Amino acid sequence: MSVAITIDLPETVFSAIRKSPSEFAAEMRLAAAVKWYEMGVVSQEKASEIAGQTRADFILSLARFGVSPFQSTADEIMEDLRHAD
């Protein structure tokens, strides 16, 4: 099941970013999914679903936005390893 959402935007938006309305909608979905993933609001799997991409493609898209595919920092991983004994 899917739900359609309508957003009213000025036509000048599309020419300013040089994207068609459908390209803009896809880019908005991706940007929202990346940001929510970066904030830890959604999992990688859910974010890829929101973006309308496979998980592999979503991981590649994260690089385009400069977002790590790992939600844990190096320090957090090291701390987890110290407590794993």
Secondary structure, 3 states (H helix, E strand, C coil): CCCCCCCCCCCHHHHHHCCCHHHHHHHHHHHHHHHHHHCCCCCHHHHHHHHCCCHHHHHHHHHHCCCCCCCCCHHHHHHHHHCCC
